[in-house]
Amino acid sequence: MTDDHHDEERPAYDPASPAPPDREPPLRSTAPQGEYTMGQVGFGFVVLLMGLLITFGLPLALA
């Protein structure tokens, strides 16, 4: 496995010193969220409604 970290971007860490570095290390972004289109939101609501219908509507219809 290769190491993708760039040491010049991270502050130095001294285990003997309990003081934290002056700045925080950069945060990794593994799954950035983009904006959703209205089509994607509509499709999500349709999936939600179908799931609710199957979960609650089908048992009530069969009861």
CHARMM-style PDB file with segment names, atoms N, HN, CA, C and O in Angstrom:
ATOM      1  N   MET     1       0.854  -1.176   0.000  1.00  0.00      PROA
ATOM      2  CA  MET     1       0.000   0.000   0.000  1.00  0.00      PROA
ATOM      3  C   MET     1       0.896   1.234   0.000  1.00  0.00      PROA
ATOM      4  O   MET     1       1.853   1.318   0.770  1.00  0.00      PROA
ATOM      5  N   THR     2       0.587   2.163  -0.846  1.00  0.00      PROA
ATOM      6  HN  THR     2      -0.190   2.095  -1.472  1.00  0.00      PROA
ATOM      7  CA  THR     2       1.403   3.375  -0.926  1.00  0.00      PROA
ATOM      8  C   THR     2       0.865   4.422   0.033  1.00  0.00      PROA
ATOM      9  O   THR     2      -0.312   4.422   0.390  1.00  0.00      PROA
ATOM     10  N   ASP     3       1.732   5.288   0.426  1.00  0.00      PROA
ATOM     11  HN  ASP     3       2.689   5.288   0.136  1.00  0.00      PROA
ATOM     12  CA  ASP     3       1.363   6.361   1.341  1.00  0.00      PROA
ATOM     13  C   ASP     3       1.136   7.630   0.532  1.00  0.00      PROA
ATOM     14  O   ASP     3       2.075   8.159  -0.064  1.00  0.00      PROA
ATOM     15  N   ASP     4      -0.095   8.123   0.503  1.00  0.00      PROA
ATOM     16  HN  ASP     4      -0.858   7.694   0.988  1.00  0.00      PROA
ATOM     17  CA  ASP     4      -0.450   9.290  -0.301  1.00  0.00      PROA
ATOM     18  C   ASP     4      -0.294  10.610   0.452  1.00  0.00      PROA
ATOM     19  O   ASP     4      -0.592  11.667  -0.102  1.00  0.00      PROA
ATOM     20  N   HSD     5       0.157  10.570   1.676  1.00  0.00      PROA
ATOM     21  HN  HSD     5       0.399   9.711   2.127  1.00  0.00      PROA
ATOM     22  CA  HSD     5       0.220  11.790   2.483  1.00  0.00      PROA
ATOM     23  C   HSD     5       1.419  12.627   2.075  1.00  0.00      PROA
ATOM     24  O   HSD     5       2.484  12.104   1.747  1.00  0.00      PROA
ATOM     25  N   HSD     6       1.225  13.918   2.100  1.00  0.00      PROA
ATOM     26  HN  HSD     6       0.360  14.343   2.366  1.00  0.00      PROA
ATOM     27  CA  HSD     6       2.292  14.866   1.809  1.00  0.00      PROA
ATOM     28  C   HSD     6       2.713  15.491   3.127  1.00  0.00      PROA
ATOM     29  O   HSD     6       1.945  16.222   3.753  1.00  0.00      PROA
ATOM     30  N   ASP     7       3.911  15.207   3.534  1.00  0.00      PROA
ATOM     31  HN  ASP     7       4.535  14.613   3.026  1.00  0.00      PROA
ATOM     32  CA  ASP     7       4.367  15.670   4.844  1.00  0.00      PROA
ATOM     33  C   ASP     7       4.431  17.182   4.956  1.00  0.00      PROA
ATOM     34  O   ASP     7       4.287  17.719   6.054  1.00  0.00      PROA
ATOM     35  N   GLU     8       4.644  17.886   3.844  1.00  0.00      PROA
ATOM     36  HN  GLU     8       4.762  17.449   2.952  1.00  0.00      PROA
ATOM     37  CA  GLU     8       4.748  19.339   3.936  1.00  0.00      PROA
ATOM     38  C   GLU     8       3.402  19.999   4.237  1.00  0.00      PROA
ATOM     39  O   GLU     8       3.370  21.155   4.658  1.00  0.00      PROA
ATOM     40  N   GLU     9       2.288  19.285   4.030  1.00  0.00      PROA
ATOM     41  HN  GLU     9       2.314  18.346   3.688  1.00  0.00      PROA
ATOM     42  CA  GLU     9       0.961  19.849   4.305  1.00  0.00      PROA
ATOM     43  C   GLU     9       0.556  19.658   5.767  1.00  0.00      PROA
ATOM     44  O   GLU     9      -0.320  20.368   6.262  1.00  0.00      PROA
ATOM     45  N   ARG    10       1.170  18.727   6.447  1.00  0.00      PROA
ATOM     46  HN  ARG    10       1.882  18.150   6.045  1.00  0.00      PROA
ATOM     47  CA  ARG    10       0.786  18.418   7.820  1.00  0.00      PROA
ATOM     48  C   ARG    10       1.770  19.070   8.793  1.00  0.00      PROA
ATOM     49  O   ARG    10       2.969  19.124   8.521  1.00  0.00      PROA
ATOM     50  N   PRO    11       1.270  19.560   9.915  1.00  0.00      PROA
ATOM     51  CA  PRO    11       2.187  20.128  10.904  1.00  0.00      PROA
ATOM     52  C   PRO    11       3.018  19.012  11.548  1.00  0.00      PROA
ATOM     53  O   PRO    11       2.591  17.859  11.611  1.00  0.00      PROA
ATOM     54  N   ALA    12       4.190  19.373  12.014  1.00  0.00      PROA
ATOM     55  HN  ALA    12       4.537  20.309  11.963  1.00  0.00      PROA
ATOM     56  CA  ALA    12       5.063  18.402  12.674  1.00  0.00      PROA
ATOM     57  C   ALA    12       4.449  18.000  14.010  1.00  0.00      PROA
ATOM     58  O   ALA    12       3.817  18.812  14.687  1.00  0.00      PROA
ATOM     59  N   TYR    13       4.643  16.741  14.376  1.00  0.00      PROA
ATOM     60  HN  TYR    13       5.157  16.082  13.826  1.00  0.00      PROA
ATOM     61  CA  TYR    13       4.127  16.240  15.639  1.00  0.00      PROA
ATOM     62  C   TYR    13       5.281  15.692  16.453  1.00  0.00      PROA
ATOM     63  O   TYR    13       6.064  14.872  15.974  1.00  0.00      PROA
ATOM     64  N   ASP    14       5.376  16.148  17.675  1.00  0.00      PROA
ATOM     65  HN  ASP    14       4.740  16.814  18.064  1.00  0.00      PROA
ATOM     66  CA  ASP    14       6.413  15.679  18.579  1.00  0.00      PROA
ATOM     67  C   ASP    14       5.739  14.935  19.725  1.00  0.00      PROA
ATOM     68  O   ASP    14       5.084  15.572  20.550  1.00  0.00      PROA
ATOM     69  N   PRO    15       5.875  13.609  19.809  1.00  0.00      PROA
ATOM     70  CA  PRO    15       5.207  12.860  20.873  1.00  0.00      PROA
ATOM     71  C   PRO    15       5.669  13.252  22.267  1.00  0.00      PROA
ATOM     72  O   PRO    15       4.940  13.045  23.238  1.00  0.00      PROA
ATOM     73  N   ALA    16       6.866  13.812  22.383  1.00  0.00      PROA
ATOM     74  HN  ALA    16       7.458  13.980  21.595  1.00  0.00      PROA
ATOM     75  CA  ALA    16       7.357  14.211  23.699  1.00  0.00      PROA
ATOM     76  C   ALA    16       6.693  15.495  24.186  1.00  0.00      PROA
ATOM     77  O   ALA    16       6.699  15.771  25.386  1.00  0.00      PROA
ATOM     78  N   SER    17       6.125  16.280  23.286  1.00  0.00      PROA
ATOM     79  HN  SER    17       6.120  16.057  22.311  1.00  0.00      PROA
ATOM     80  CA  SER    17       5.502  17.548  23.653  1.00  0.00      PROA
ATOM     81  C   SER    17       3.985  17.369  23.711  1.00  0.00      PROA
ATOM     82  O   SER    17       3.380  16.970  22.716  1.00  0.00      PROA
ATOM     83  N   PRO    18       3.355  17.658  24.862  1.00  0.00      PROA
ATOM     84  CA  PRO    18       1.902  17.498  24.951  1.00  0.00      PROA
ATOM     85  C   PRO    18       1.111  18.606  24.252  1.00  0.00      PROA
ATOM     86  O   PRO    18      -0.107  18.498  24.103  1.00  0.00      PROA
ATOM     87  N   ALA    19       1.790  19.661  23.827  1.00  0.00      PROA
ATOM     88  HN  ALA    19       2.779  19.748  23.948  1.00  0.00      PROA
ATOM     89  CA  ALA    19       1.104  20.785  23.179  1.00  0.00      PROA
ATOM     90  C   ALA    19       0.701  20.391  21.756  1.00  0.00      PROA
ATOM     91  O   ALA    19       1.500  19.805  21.025  1.00  0.00      PROA
ATOM     92  N   PRO    20      -0.524  20.709  21.366  1.00  0.00      PROA
ATOM     93  CA  PRO    20      -0.934  20.398  19.993  1.00  0.00      PROA
ATOM     94  C   PRO    20      -0.242  21.324  18.993  1.00  0.00      PROA
ATOM     95  O   PRO    20       0.258  22.380  19.382  1.00  0.00      PROA
ATOM     96  N   PRO    21      -0.205  20.950  17.722  1.00  0.00      PROA
ATOM     97  CA  PRO    21       0.396  21.838  16.718  1.00  0.00      PROA
ATOM     98  C   PRO    21      -0.393  23.137  16.579  1.00  0.00      PROA
ATOM     99  O   PRO    21      -1.525  23.243  17.052  1.00  0.00      PROA
ATOM    100  N   ASP    22       0.220  24.124  15.924  1.00  0.00      PROA
ATOM    101  HN  ASP    22       1.139  24.037  15.540  1.00  0.00      PROA
ATOM    102  CA  ASP    22      -0.416  25.438  15.765  1.00  0.00      PROA
ATOM    103  C   ASP    22      -1.693  25.369  14.938  1.00  0.00      PROA
ATOM    104  O   ASP    22      -2.635  26.119  15.194  1.00  0.00      PROA
ATOM    105  N   ARG    23      -1.736  24.485  13.954  1.00  0.00      PROA
ATOM    106  HN  ARG    23      -0.970  23.877  13.745  1.00  0.00      PROA
ATOM    107  CA  ARG    23      -2.925  24.365  13.124  1.00  0.00      PROA
ATOM    108  C   ARG    23      -3.289  22.891  12.996  1.00  0.00      PROA
ATOM    109  O   ARG    23      -2.458  22.010  13.215  1.00  0.00      PROA
ATOM    110  N   GLU    24      -4.541  22.641  12.639  1.00  0.00      PROA
ATOM    111  HN  GLU    24      -5.216  23.357  12.462  1.00  0.00      PROA
ATOM    112  CA  GLU    24      -5.005  21.265  12.489  1.00  0.00      PROA
ATOM    113  C   GLU    24      -4.548  20.711  11.145  1.00  0.00      PROA
ATOM    114  O   GLU    24      -4.375  21.462  10.186  1.00  0.00      PROA
ATOM    115  N   PRO    25      -4.354  19.399  11.076  1.00  0.00      PROA
ATOM    116  CA  PRO    25      -4.024  18.822   9.778  1.00  0.00      PROA
ATOM    117  C   PRO    25      -5.212  18.931   8.837  1.00  0.00      PROA
ATOM    118  O   PRO    25      -6.350  19.015   9.298  1.00  0.00      PROA
ATOM    119  N   PRO    26      -4.978  18.931   7.540  1.00  0.00      PROA
ATOM    120  CA  PRO    26      -6.101  19.046   6.592  1.00  0.00      PROA
ATOM    121  C   PRO    26      -7.018  17.832   6.699  1.00  0.00      PROA
ATOM    122  O   PRO    26      -6.564  16.703   6.882  1.00  0.00      PROA
ATOM    123  N   LEU    27      -8.303  18.088   6.582  1.00  0.00      PROA
ATOM    124  HN  LEU    27      -8.672  19.006   6.434  1.00  0.00      PROA
ATOM    125  CA  LEU    27      -9.276  17.013   6.660  1.00  0.00      PROA
ATOM    126  C   LEU    27      -9.395  16.326   5.312  1.00  0.00      PROA
ATOM    127  O   LEU    27      -9.312  16.962   4.262  1.00  0.00      PROA
ATOM    128  N   ARG    28      -9.592  15.013   5.360  1.00  0.00      PROA
ATOM    129  HN  ARG    28      -9.660  14.496   6.213  1.00  0.00      PROA
ATOM    130  CA  ARG    28      -9.792  14.256   4.131  1.00  0.00      PROA
ATOM    131  C   ARG    28     -11.262  14.316   3.745  1.00  0.00      PROA
ATOM    132  O   ARG    28     -12.142  14.284   4.605  1.00  0.00      PROA
ATOM    133  N   SER    29     -11.509  14.401   2.498  1.00  0.00      PROA
ATOM    134  HN  SER    29     -10.794  14.428   1.799  1.00  0.00      PROA
ATOM    135  CA  SER    29     -12.871  14.392   1.983  1.00  0.00      PROA
ATOM    136  C   SER    29     -13.028  13.153   1.115  1.00  0.00      PROA
ATOM    137  O   SER    29     -12.608  13.142  -0.042  1.00  0.00      PROA
ATOM    138  N   THR    30     -13.635  12.107   1.677  1.00  0.00      PROA
ATOM    139  HN  THR    30     -13.976  12.116   2.617  1.00  0.00      PROA
ATOM    140  CA  THR    30     -13.746  10.855   0.941  1.00  0.00      PROA
ATOM    141  C   THR    30     -15.040  10.757   0.154  1.00  0.00      PROA
ATOM    142  O   THR    30     -15.114   9.987  -0.804  1.00  0.00      PROA
ATOM    143  N   ALA    31     -16.058  11.511   0.528  1.00  0.00      PROA
ATOM    144  HN  ALA    31     -15.999  12.137   1.306  1.00  0.00      PROA
ATOM    145  CA  ALA    31     -17.332  11.454  -0.184  1.00  0.00      PROA
ATOM    146  C   ALA    31     -17.963  12.842  -0.212  1.00  0.00      PROA
ATOM    147  O   ALA    31     -18.912  13.110   0.525  1.00  0.00      PROA
ATOM    148  N   PRO    32     -17.446  13.714  -1.050  1.00  0.00      PROA
ATOM    149  CA  PRO    32     -18.025  15.066  -1.091  1.00  0.00      PROA
ATOM    150  C   PRO    32     -19.447  15.032  -1.633  1.00  0.00      PROA
ATOM    151  O   PRO    32     -19.756  14.273  -2.552  1.00  0.00      PROA
ATOM    152  N   GLN    33     -20.287  15.842  -1.070  1.00  0.00      PROA
ATOM    153  HN  GLN    33     -20.037  16.459  -0.324  1.00  0.00      PROA
ATOM    154  CA  GLN    33     -21.683  15.907  -1.476  1.00  0.00      PROA
ATOM    155  C   GLN    33     -21.872  17.054  -2.455  1.00  0.00      PROA
ATOM    156  O   GLN    33     -21.497  18.194  -2.179  1.00  0.00      PROA
ATOM    157  N   GLY    34     -22.453  16.739  -3.594  1.00  0.00      PROA
ATOM    158  HN  GLY    34     -22.757  15.813  -3.818  1.00  0.00      PROA
ATOM    159  CA  GLY    34     -22.781  17.756  -4.578  1.00  0.00      PROA
ATOM    160  C   GLY    34     -24.241  18.150  -4.428  1.00  0.00      PROA
ATOM    161  O   GLY    34     -24.963  17.602  -3.595  1.00  0.00      PROA
ATOM    162  N   GLU    35     -24.661  19.094  -5.235  1.00  0.00      PROA
ATOM    163  HN  GLU    35     -24.075  19.539  -5.911  1.00  0.00      PROA
ATOM    164  CA  GLU    35     -26.052  19.516  -5.202  1.00  0.00      PROA
ATOM    165  C   GLU    35     -26.916  18.468  -5.891  1.00  0.00      PROA
ATOM    166  O   GLU    35     -26.477  17.808  -6.834  1.00  0.00      PROA
ATOM    167  N   TYR    36     -28.137  18.324  -5.416  1.00  0.00      PROA
ATOM    168  HN  TYR    36     -28.493  18.860  -4.650  1.00  0.00      PROA
ATOM    169  CA  TYR    36     -29.088  17.388  -5.995  1.00  0.00      PROA
ATOM    170  C   TYR    36     -29.974  18.121  -6.993  1.00  0.00      PROA
ATOM    171  O   TYR    36     -30.319  19.286  -6.800  1.00  0.00      PROA
ATOM    172  N   THR    37     -30.336  17.416  -8.064  1.00  0.00      PROA
ATOM    173  HN  THR    37     -30.056  16.469  -8.221  1.00  0.00      PROA
ATOM    174  CA  THR    37     -31.287  17.987  -9.012  1.00  0.00      PROA
ATOM    175  C   THR    37     -32.695  17.686  -8.519  1.00  0.00      PROA
ATOM    176  O   THR    37     -32.890  16.799  -7.688  1.00  0.00      PROA
ATOM    177  N   MET    38     -33.676  18.423  -9.031  1.00  0.00      PROA
ATOM    178  HN  MET    38     -33.518  19.143  -9.706  1.00  0.00      PROA
ATOM    179  CA  MET    38     -35.063  18.174  -8.621  1.00  0.00      PROA
ATOM    180  C   MET    38     -35.529  16.789  -9.088  1.00  0.00      PROA
ATOM    181  O   MET    38     -36.382  16.178  -8.443  1.00  0.00      PROA
ATOM    182  N   GLY    39     -34.989  16.297 -10.184  1.00  0.00      PROA
ATOM    183  HN  GLY    39     -34.296  16.793 -10.708  1.00  0.00      PROA
ATOM    184  CA  GLY    39     -35.322  14.953 -10.644  1.00  0.00      PROA
ATOM    185  C   GLY    39     -34.857  13.885  -9.663  1.00  0.00      PROA
ATOM    186  O   GLY    39     -35.562  12.904  -9.421  1.00  0.00      PROA
ATOM    187  N   GLN    40     -33.656  14.081  -9.095  1.00  0.00      PROA
ATOM    188  HN  GLN    40     -33.084  14.878  -9.291  1.00  0.00      PROA
ATOM    189  CA  GLN    40     -33.144  13.141  -8.109  1.00  0.00      PROA
ATOM    190  C   GLN    40     -33.964  13.197  -6.817  1.00  0.00      PROA
ATOM    191  O   GLN    40     -34.233  12.165  -6.203  1.00  0.00      PROA
ATOM    192  N   VAL    41     -34.352  14.384  -6.416  1.00  0.00      PROA
ATOM    193  HN  VAL    41     -34.133  15.223  -6.915  1.00  0.00      PROA
ATOM    194  CA  VAL    41     -35.177  14.531  -5.216  1.00  0.00      PROA
ATOM    195  C   VAL    41     -36.545  13.891  -5.436  1.00  0.00      PROA
ATOM    196  O   VAL    41     -37.051  13.197  -4.554  1.00  0.00      PROA
ATOM    197  N   GLY    42     -37.145  14.116  -6.597  1.00  0.00      PROA
ATOM    198  HN  GLY    42     -36.734  14.680  -7.314  1.00  0.00      PROA
ATOM    199  CA  GLY    42     -38.440  13.506  -6.911  1.00  0.00      PROA
ATOM    200  C   GLY    42     -38.357  11.993  -6.931  1.00  0.00      PROA
ATOM    201  O   GLY    42     -39.243  11.315  -6.411  1.00  0.00      PROA
ATOM    202  N   PHE    43     -37.305  11.457  -7.524  1.00  0.00      PROA
ATOM    203  HN  PHE    43     -36.585  12.007  -7.947  1.00  0.00      PROA
ATOM    204  CA  PHE    43     -37.127  10.003  -7.551  1.00  0.00      PROA
ATOM    205  C   PHE    43     -36.973   9.457  -6.129  1.00  0.00      PROA
ATOM    206  O   PHE    43     -37.503   8.388  -5.824  1.00  0.00      PROA
ATOM    207  N   GLY    44     -36.267  10.163  -5.266  1.00  0.00      PROA
ATOM    208  HN  GLY    44     -35.836  11.031  -5.514  1.00  0.00      PROA
ATOM    209  CA  GLY    44     -36.116   9.748  -3.868  1.00  0.00      PROA
ATOM    210  C   GLY    44     -37.447   9.708  -3.150  1.00  0.00      PROA
ATOM    211  O   GLY    44     -37.700   8.786  -2.375  1.00  0.00      PROA
ATOM    212  N   PHE    45     -38.312  10.699  -3.393  1.00  0.00      PROA
ATOM    213  HN  PHE    45     -38.106  11.448  -4.023  1.00  0.00      PROA
ATOM    214  CA  PHE    45     -39.630  10.697  -2.764  1.00  0.00      PROA
ATOM    215  C   PHE    45     -40.498   9.555  -3.281  1.00  0.00      PROA
ATOM    216  O   PHE    45     -41.264   8.968  -2.518  1.00  0.00      PROA
ATOM    217  N   VAL    46     -40.388   9.237  -4.563  1.00  0.00      PROA
ATOM    218  HN  VAL    46     -39.765   9.714  -5.183  1.00  0.00      PROA
ATOM    219  CA  VAL    46     -41.146   8.106  -5.114  1.00  0.00      PROA
ATOM    220  C   VAL    46     -40.691   6.805  -4.461  1.00  0.00      PROA
ATOM    221  O   VAL    46     -41.520   5.969  -4.103  1.00  0.00      PROA
ATOM    222  N   VAL    47     -39.395   6.631  -4.305  1.00  0.00      PROA
ATOM    223  HN  VAL    47     -38.721   7.310  -4.595  1.00  0.00      PROA
ATOM    224  CA  VAL    47     -38.875   5.437  -3.643  1.00  0.00      PROA
ATOM    225  C   VAL    47     -39.349   5.387  -2.194  1.00  0.00      PROA
ATOM    226  O   VAL    47     -39.722   4.322  -1.702  1.00  0.00      PROA
ATOM    227  N   LEU    48     -39.338   6.530  -1.508  1.00  0.00      PROA
ATOM    228  HN  LEU    48     -39.035   7.395  -1.908  1.00  0.00      PROA
ATOM    229  CA  LEU    48     -39.828   6.596  -0.133  1.00  0.00      PROA
ATOM    230  C   LEU    48     -41.296   6.194  -0.054  1.00  0.00      PROA
ATOM    231  O   LEU    48     -41.676   5.391   0.798  1.00  0.00      PROA
ATOM    232  N   LEU    49     -42.118   6.746  -0.934  1.00  0.00      PROA
ATOM    233  HN  LEU    49     -41.810   7.398  -1.627  1.00  0.00      PROA
ATOM    234  CA  LEU    49     -43.543   6.434  -0.913  1.00  0.00      PROA
ATOM    235  C   LEU    49     -43.812   4.963  -1.219  1.00  0.00      PROA
ATOM    236  O   LEU    49     -44.686   4.351  -0.605  1.00  0.00      PROA
ATOM    237  N   MET    50     -43.072   4.397  -2.156  1.00  0.00      PROA
ATOM    238  HN  MET    50     -42.362   4.893  -2.655  1.00  0.00      PROA
ATOM    239  CA  MET    50     -43.242   2.973  -2.464  1.00  0.00      PROA
ATOM    240  C   MET    50     -42.837   2.110  -1.267  1.00  0.00      PROA
ATOM    241  O   MET    50     -43.508   1.125  -0.959  1.00  0.00      PROA
ATOM    242  N   GLY    51     -41.770   2.467  -0.609  1.00  0.00      PROA
ATOM    243  HN  GLY    51     -41.225   3.267  -0.859  1.00  0.00      PROA
ATOM    244  CA  GLY    51     -41.340   1.717   0.578  1.00  0.00      PROA
ATOM    245  C   GLY    51     -42.356   1.794   1.694  1.00  0.00      PROA
ATOM    246  O   GLY    51     -42.640   0.790   2.349  1.00  0.00      PROA
ATOM    247  N   LEU    52     -42.909   2.979   1.919  1.00  0.00      PROA
ATOM    248  HN  LEU    52     -42.679   3.794   1.388  1.00  0.00      PROA
ATOM    249  CA  LEU    52     -43.940   3.122   2.955  1.00  0.00      PROA
ATOM    250  C   LEU    52     -45.205   2.357   2.585  1.00  0.00      PROA
ATOM    251  O   LEU    52     -45.844   1.752   3.446  1.00  0.00      PROA
ATOM    252  N   LEU    53     -45.560   2.384   1.319  1.00  0.00      PROA
ATOM    253  HN  LEU    53     -45.040   2.875   0.620  1.00  0.00      PROA
ATOM    254  CA  LEU    53     -46.736   1.650   0.861  1.00  0.00      PROA
ATOM    255  C   LEU    53     -46.559   0.151   1.076  1.00  0.00      PROA
ATOM    256  O   LEU    53     -47.475  -0.518   1.554  1.00  0.00      PROA
ATOM    257  N   ILE    54     -45.413  -0.370   0.733  1.00  0.00      PROA
ATOM    258  HN  ILE    54     -44.669   0.173   0.344  1.00  0.00      PROA
ATOM    259  CA  ILE    54     -45.157  -1.802   0.919  1.00  0.00      PROA
ATOM    260  C   ILE    54     -45.073  -2.149   2.400  1.00  0.00      PROA
ATOM    261  O   ILE    54     -45.601  -3.177   2.825  1.00  0.00      PROA
ATOM    262  N   THR    55     -44.419  -1.308   3.187  1.00  0.00      PROA
ATOM    263  HN  THR    55     -43.990  -0.473   2.842  1.00  0.00      PROA
ATOM    264  CA  THR    55     -44.213  -1.598   4.601  1.00  0.00      PROA
ATOM    265  C   THR    55     -45.504  -1.515   5.412  1.00  0.00      PROA
ATOM    266  O   THR    55     -45.759  -2.372   6.259  1.00  0.00      PROA
ATOM    267  N   PHE    56     -46.318  -0.493   5.161  1.00  0.00      PROA
ATOM    268  HN  PHE    56     -46.111   0.203   4.474  1.00  0.00      PROA
ATOM    269  CA  PHE    56     -47.510  -0.292   5.982  1.00  0.00      PROA
ATOM    270  C   PHE    56     -48.798  -0.599   5.224  1.00  0.00      PROA
ATOM    271  O   PHE    56     -49.732  -1.147   5.808  1.00  0.00      PROA
ATOM    272  N   GLY    57     -48.867  -0.260   3.947  1.00  0.00      PROA
ATOM    273  HN  GLY    57     -48.107   0.186   3.473  1.00  0.00      PROA
ATOM    274  CA  GLY    57     -50.104  -0.441   3.190  1.00  0.00      PROA
ATOM    275  C   GLY    57     -50.435  -1.901   2.918  1.00  0.00      PROA
ATOM    276  O   GLY    57     -51.588  -2.308   3.061  1.00  0.00      PROA
ATOM    277  N   LEU    58     -49.455  -2.685   2.532  1.00  0.00      PROA
ATOM    278  HN  LEU    58     -48.519  -2.354   2.416  1.00  0.00      PROA
ATOM    279  CA  LEU    58     -49.687  -4.091   2.228  1.00  0.00      PROA
ATOM    280  C   LEU    58     -50.156  -4.868   3.459  1.00  0.00      PROA
ATOM    281  O   LEU    58     -51.137  -5.603   3.349  1.00  0.00      PROA
ATOM    282  N   PRO    59     -49.519  -4.751   4.611  1.00  0.00      PROA
ATOM    283  CA  PRO    59     -50.031  -5.468   5.781  1.00  0.00      PROA
ATOM    284  C   PRO    59     -51.431  -5.009   6.196  1.00  0.00      PROA
ATOM    285  O   PRO    59     -52.242  -5.822   6.639  1.00  0.00      PROA
ATOM    286  N   LEU    60     -51.717  -3.723   6.058  1.00  0.00      PROA
ATOM    287  HN  LEU    60     -51.058  -3.062   5.698  1.00  0.00      PROA
ATOM    288  CA  LEU    60     -53.068  -3.242   6.412  1.00  0.00      PROA
ATOM    289  C   LEU    60     -54.111  -3.743   5.427  1.00  0.00      PROA
ATOM    290  O   LEU    60     -55.249  -4.008   5.813  1.00  0.00      PROA
ATOM    291  N   ALA    61     -53.740  -3.875   4.169  1.00  0.00      PROA
ATOM    292  HN  ALA    61     -52.815  -3.660   3.856  1.00  0.00      PROA
ATOM    293  CA  ALA    61     -54.676  -4.369   3.159  1.00  0.00      PROA
ATOM    294  C   ALA    61     -54.952  -5.863   3.351  1.00  0.00      PROA
ATOM    295  O   ALA    61     -56.052  -6.332   3.061  1.00  0.00      PROA
ATOM    296  N   LEU    62     -53.973  -6.600   3.832  1.00  0.00      PROA
ATOM    297  HN  LEU    62     -53.079  -6.219   4.068  1.00  0.00      PROA
ATOM    298  CA  LEU    62     -54.144  -8.037   4.037  1.00  0.00      PROA
ATOM    299  C   LEU    62     -54.772  -8.374   5.390  1.00  0.00      PROA
ATOM    300  O   LEU    62     -55.177  -9.516   5.605  1.00  0.00      PROA
ATOM    301  N   ALA    63     -54.860  -7.429   6.284  1.00  0.00      PROA
ATOM    302  HN  ALA    63     -54.531  -6.501   6.109  1.00  0.00      PROA
ATOM    303  CA  ALA    63     -55.405  -7.688   7.626  1.00  0.00      PROA
ATOM    304  C   ALA    63     -56.916  -7.753   7.636  1.00  0.00      PROA
ATOM    305  OT1 ALA    63     -57.518  -7.964   8.689  1.00  0.00      PROA
TER     306      ALA     63
END
